[in-house]
């Protein structure tokens, strides 16, 4: 079968600025993929080209082996974008029915409402919804055409923790049906928890591509942490094996290239250490490392 998405040497310029710089990328059907990158990395531009909202300056974009515009017209793609709104007086049910009317073979109303978890608010007006409820309505709207690919651009931005959890619970129900999901997010824990593949973009290029575990390994090193107990974290910066030292809340965090040497030096030096933990690099550390390195080659 053809891939759900394939980008070949794709570039996009805005005047003298190159927002996307020669991206080669394929997403197999049934994958759930997180797109990470700092502001201005090219995430939203890449998504807009996959949706056919922007035309590449160079290269080609294919969705299910056809042009993005053809895939969208056929109802094979659904999207939740950052900028979207609904008529204030319309109810949730009316809006979902409107979306269904746009497609030749839409999902049944009851299935959409159940998957997006909006059945309990079906008769509520859109201007009376909370932030989390509004986002689940956008999800229901995107589901209406029974898409094979769902694209989400920062889907949980500005939502509280509970609303984010409810949204991702609904997304898991959708992904469990074997559909393809591509989402851009600033919440690294969402990528780590929900995606089976993480793609990191920086300066318009793919700098890392793999599972969350594989991405975290690219950061290298380990973190040694313990209770601060009133001590200056800079006092540990010169210990053997320590790359950097900082205080985070009531803890000292030592990023190390040899944690065994560091732990030995802590105890041999008579330092007061309580609640000691040694952990591998997290996705946040890997993200910062990858996006801060100017000439990082793509990792596969």
BAVO-803432 format. One record per residue (C-alpha): residue number from 1; x, y, z. Coordinates in nm, 4 decimals. Layout:
BAVO-803432
R  lopa         x         y         z
R   NUM         X         Y         Z
...
END
This chain:
BAVO-803432
R  lopa         x         y         z
R     1    0.0000    0.0000    0.0000
R     2    0.1056    0.3591   -0.0523
R     3    0.2076    0.5627    0.2516
R     4   -0.0469    0.7905    0.4137
R     5    0.1910    1.0852    0.3705
R     6    0.5081    1.1275    0.1674
R     7    0.7187    1.4430    0.1377
R     8    1.0095    1.4418   -0.1077
R     9    1.2704    1.7215   -0.0928
R    10    1.0012    1.9649    0.0175
R    11    1.0928    2.3294    0.0702
R    12    0.8836    2.6384    0.1375
R    13    1.0049    2.9971    0.1134
R    14    0.8421    3.3135    0.2421
R    15    1.0379    3.5724    0.0510
R    16    1.3994    3.5398    0.1639
R    17    1.3038    3.3157    0.4568
R    18    1.3141    2.9375    0.4053
R    19    1.0611    2.7980    0.6531
R    20    1.0956    2.4356    0.5367
R    21    1.4305    2.3267    0.3966
R    22    1.4405    2.0030    0.1994
R    23    1.2254    1.7713    0.4111
R    24    1.2063    1.4031    0.3175
R    25    0.9420    1.2255    0.5205
R    26    0.7021    0.9325    0.4940
R    27    0.4270    0.8241    0.7320
R    28    0.2881    0.4725    0.7013
R    29   -0.0825    0.4030    0.7350
R    30   -0.1945    0.3365    1.0899
R    31    0.0891    0.5269    1.2580
R    32    0.0383    0.7903    1.5261
R    33    0.3107    1.0501    1.4752
R    34    0.4031    1.3533    1.6847
R    35    0.5691    1.6507    1.5185
R    36    0.7891    1.8466    1.7600
R    37    0.9897    2.1632    1.7148
R    38    1.0410    2.5093    1.8614
R    39    0.8410    2.8087    1.7405
R    40    0.9384    2.8902    1.3841
R    41    1.0767    2.5416    1.3167
R    42    0.8406    2.4833    1.0232
R    43    0.5803    2.2537    1.1852
R    44    0.2678    2.4501    1.0905
R    45    0.4006    2.5211    0.7415
R    46    0.4639    2.1496    0.6892
R    47    0.1129    2.0640    0.8068
R    48   -0.0388    2.3297    0.5797
R    49    0.1395    2.1779    0.2790
R    50    0.0161    1.8271    0.3688
R    51   -0.3381    1.9694    0.3793
R    52   -0.2947    2.1476    0.0467
R    53   -0.3374    2.4905    0.2062
R    54    0.0117    2.5901    0.0910
R    55    0.2030    2.4960   -0.2235
R    56    0.5675    2.3900   -0.1789
R    57    0.8329    2.6119   -0.3313
R    58    1.0153    2.2925   -0.4265
R    59    0.9610    1.9181   -0.3923
R    60    0.6426    1.7110   -0.3841
R    61    0.3774    1.6257   -0.1241
R    62    0.1608    1.3149   -0.1627
R    63   -0.1284    1.2005    0.0558
R    64   -0.2364    0.8404   -0.0088
R    65   -0.0499    0.8586   -0.3386
R    66   -0.2414    1.1610   -0.4687
R    67   -0.2196    1.5357   -0.4298
R    68   -0.3247    1.6787   -0.0930
R    69   -0.6141    1.8632   -0.2569
R    70   -0.7493    1.5421   -0.4121
R    71   -0.7193    1.3526   -0.0821
R    72   -0.9029    1.6282    0.1050
R    73   -1.1798    1.6481   -0.1574
R    74   -1.2264    1.2719   -0.1320
R    75   -1.2840    1.3013    0.2434
R    76   -0.9751    1.0967    0.3259
R    77   -0.8253    1.3728    0.5451
R    78   -0.9664    1.5476    0.8507
R    79   -0.7985    1.8352    1.0294
R    80   -0.8094    2.0360    1.3504
R    81   -0.6229    2.3630    1.3038
R    82   -0.5310    2.6257    1.5615
R    83   -0.7493    2.8939    1.4048
R    84   -1.1105    2.7762    1.3766
R    85   -1.4523    2.8746    1.5080
R    86   -1.8235    2.7944    1.4861
R    87   -2.1478    2.9971    1.4650
R    88   -2.2405    3.0951    1.8207
R    89   -2.6074    2.9952    1.8027
R    90   -2.5550    2.6477    1.6568
R    91   -2.5672    2.3415    1.8801
R    92   -2.3094    2.0658    1.8867
R    93   -2.5465    1.8246    1.7108
R    94   -2.6310    2.0786    1.4393
R    95   -2.2654    2.1463    1.3689
R    96   -2.1776    1.7789    1.3464
R    97   -2.4736    1.7209    1.1138
R    98   -2.3534    2.0136    0.9012
R    99   -2.0097    1.8537    0.8738
R   100   -2.1661    1.5169    0.7802
R   101   -2.3662    1.6802    0.5014
R   102   -2.0443    1.7828    0.3281
R   103   -1.9365    1.4240    0.2591
R   104   -2.0664    1.1435    0.0392
R   105   -2.0098    0.8671    0.2951
R   106   -1.9930    1.0250    0.6424
R   107   -1.9617    0.8423    0.9716
R   108   -2.2926    0.7783    1.1513
R   109   -2.3839    1.0615    1.3870
R   110   -2.3871    0.8381    1.6953
R   111   -2.0380    0.7037    1.6199
R   112   -1.8955    1.0535    1.5804
R   113   -2.0540    1.1751    1.9026
R   114   -1.9308    0.8720    2.0973
R   115   -1.5762    0.8820    1.9592
R   116   -1.5355    1.2543    2.0272
R   117   -1.7163    1.2282    2.3634
R   118   -1.9699    1.5018    2.2839
R   119   -2.2968    1.3069    2.3136
R   120   -2.3671    1.4541    2.6580
R   121   -2.3422    1.8105    2.5211
R   122   -2.5211    1.7492    2.1903
R   123   -2.7863    2.0183    2.2550
R   124   -2.5510    2.2813    2.3931
R   125   -2.4740    2.5931    2.1885
R   126   -2.1157    2.6308    2.0716
R   127   -2.0739    2.9630    2.2554
R   128   -2.1640    2.7913    2.5845
R   129   -1.8858    2.5310    2.5669
R   130   -1.5743    2.5183    2.7814
R   131   -1.2318    2.5137    2.6154
R   132   -1.2081    2.1366    2.6388
R   133   -1.5620    2.0859    2.5080
R   134   -1.4956    2.3212    2.2153
R   135   -1.1867    2.1230    2.1235
R   136   -1.3801    1.7947    2.1348
R   137   -1.6403    1.9559    1.9051
R   138   -1.3616    2.0440    1.6595
R   139   -1.2513    1.6815    1.6802
R   140   -1.6073    1.5645    1.6039
R   141   -1.6257    1.8056    1.3093
R   142   -1.2980    1.6672    1.1716
R   143   -1.4248    1.3090    1.2076
R   144   -1.7441    1.3632    1.0095
R   145   -1.6115    1.2517    0.6709
R   146   -1.4696    0.9266    0.8118
R   147   -1.1096    1.0318    0.7341
R   148   -0.8246    0.7841    0.7034
R   149   -0.5783    1.0540    0.8138
R   150   -0.6387    1.3018    1.0953
R   151   -0.4063    1.6023    1.1295
R   152   -0.3973    1.8089    1.4484
R   153   -0.2069    2.1362    1.4905
R   154   -0.1447    2.2062    1.8610
R   155   -0.4752    2.0361    1.9553
R   156   -0.4529    2.0923    2.3326
R   157   -0.3028    2.4408    2.3434
R   158   -0.4531    2.6478    2.6287
R   159   -0.6443    2.3500    2.7715
R   160   -0.6170    2.2606    3.1397
R   161   -0.4782    1.9235    3.2493
R   162   -0.8178    1.7543    3.2859
R   163   -0.9364    1.8757    2.9454
R   164   -0.6147    1.7540    2.7837
R   165   -0.6611    1.4103    2.9381
R   166   -1.0204    1.3901    2.8153
R   167   -0.9174    1.4976    2.4666
R   168   -0.6438    1.2353    2.4391
R   169   -0.8771    0.9670    2.5706
R   170   -1.1041    1.0476    2.2745
R   171   -0.8060    1.0465    2.0377
R   172   -0.6964    0.7022    2.1598
R   173   -1.0403    0.5646    2.0723
R   174   -1.0009    0.7024    1.7208
R   175   -0.6430    0.5795    1.6702
R   176   -0.7394    0.2327    1.7959
R   177   -0.9480    0.1864    1.4793
R   178   -0.6272    0.1775    1.2717
R   179   -0.6437    0.5329    1.1365
R   180   -0.3354    0.7514    1.0831
R   181   -0.2809    1.0466    1.3166
R   182   -0.0295    1.3293    1.2770
R   183   -0.0184    1.5951    1.5478
R   184    0.2025    1.8903    1.6263
R   185    0.2384    1.9771    1.9935
R   186    0.4408    2.1802    2.2423
R   187    0.3583    1.9340    2.5207
R   188    0.6456    1.6869    2.5124
R   189    0.4740    1.4474    2.7511
R   190    0.1877    1.4146    2.5002
R   191    0.4293    1.3062    2.2300
R   192    0.5971    1.0617    2.4673
R   193    0.2699    0.9143    2.5948
R   194    0.0558    0.9065    2.2812
R   195    0.2756    0.8807    1.9695
R   196    0.4440    0.5653    1.8493
R   197    0.6804    0.7828    1.6455
R   198    0.8282    1.1257    1.7157
R   199    0.9683    1.3557    1.4463
R   200    1.1720    1.6570    1.5604
R   201    1.2000    1.9551    1.3254
R   202    1.4425    2.2443    1.3733
R   203    1.5361    2.5207    1.1315
R   204    1.3031    2.3706    0.8715
R   205    1.4743    2.0301    0.8713
R   206    1.4100    1.6904    1.0274
R   207    1.6791    1.6483    1.2945
R   208    1.5488    1.3292    1.4576
R   209    1.2952    1.0597    1.3746
R   210    1.2120    0.7546    1.5858
R   211    1.0206    0.6257    1.8847
R   212    1.0150    0.8315    2.2032
R   213    1.2711    0.5940    2.3543
R   214    1.5015    0.6288    2.0533
R   215    1.4751    1.0083    2.0561
R   216    1.5626    1.0204    2.4261
R   217    1.8738    0.8102    2.3658
R   218    2.0023    1.0717    2.1211
R   219    2.0442    1.3205    2.4054
R   220    2.2977    1.0922    2.5719
R   221    2.4122    1.1085    2.9310
R   222    2.2163    1.0674    3.2526
R   223    2.0800    1.2941    3.5246
R   224    2.1802    1.2651    3.8916
R   225    1.9372    1.4408    4.1256
R   226    1.8970    1.4788    4.5012
R   227    1.7414    1.7119    4.7597
R   228    1.8813    2.0636    4.7615
R   229    1.8835    2.1112    5.1433
R   230    1.9939    2.4736    5.1183
R   231    2.3081    2.4062    4.9136
R   232    2.4296    2.5995    4.6092
R   233    2.3970    2.3790    4.2976
R   234    2.7031    2.5509    4.1477
R   235    2.9091    2.3779    4.4155
R   236    2.8612    2.0529    4.2223
R   237    2.9413    2.1853    3.8743
R   238    3.3099    2.0868    3.8942
R   239    3.2528    1.7295    4.0093
R   240    3.3909    1.4586    3.7778
R   241    3.1447    1.3592    3.5085
R   242    2.9193    1.6653    3.5512
R   243    2.8243    1.8574    3.2350
R   244    2.5889    2.1083    3.4026
R   245    2.4319    2.1732    3.7421
R   246    2.1047    2.3485    3.8244
R   247    1.8370    2.3777    4.0917
R   248    1.4820    2.2772    4.0023
R   249    1.2408    2.3356    4.2862
R   250    1.3875    2.1648    4.5910
R   251    1.6168    1.9392    4.3903
R   252    1.9682    1.9593    4.2504
R   253    1.9936    1.8264    3.8929
R   254    2.3347    1.7260    3.7612
R   255    2.3518    1.6371    3.3925
R   256    2.6364    1.3899    3.3573
R   257    2.8326    1.2151    3.0850
R   258    2.9484    0.9565    3.3419
R   259    2.6981    0.9275    3.6257
R   260    2.8936    0.6468    3.7980
R   261    3.1961    0.8712    3.8406
R   262    2.9761    1.1565    3.9640
R   263    2.7951    0.9480    4.2267
R   264    3.1267    0.8102    4.3536
R   265    3.2681    1.1633    4.3825
R   266    2.9606    1.2816    4.5726
R   267    3.0051    1.0245    4.8465
R   268    3.3840    1.0281    4.8545
R   269    3.3747    1.4076    4.8879
R   270    3.1471    1.3930    5.1897
R   271    2.8595    1.5807    5.0230
R   272    2.5205    1.5660    5.1939
R   273    2.3019    1.3682    4.9566
R   274    1.9456    1.2546    5.0285
R   275    1.6840    1.0974    4.7999
R   276    1.9407    1.0286    4.5277
R   277    1.8063    0.9370    4.1824
R   278    1.9902    0.8506    3.8603
R   279    1.7785    0.8638    3.5435
R   280    1.8271    0.8592    3.1696
R   281    1.7610    1.1667    2.9585
R   282    1.3934    1.2554    2.9151
R   283    1.2238    1.3753    2.5983
R   284    1.2596    1.7364    2.7132
R   285    1.6380    1.7046    2.7439
R   286    1.6563    1.5304    2.4073
R   287    1.4377    1.7980    2.2455
R   288    1.6551    2.0808    2.3796
R   289    1.9732    1.9042    2.2729
R   290    1.8510    1.8294    1.9227
R   291    1.6988    2.1691    1.8497
R   292    1.9942    2.3622    1.9929
R   293    2.2598    2.1875    1.7820
R   294    2.3085    2.3875    1.4600
R   295    2.4392    2.1131    1.2330
R   296    2.2711    1.8041    1.3754
R   297    2.2313    1.5376    1.1072
R   298    1.8955    1.3599    1.0826
R   299    1.8845    1.0556    1.3117
R   300    1.6929    0.7459    1.1970
END
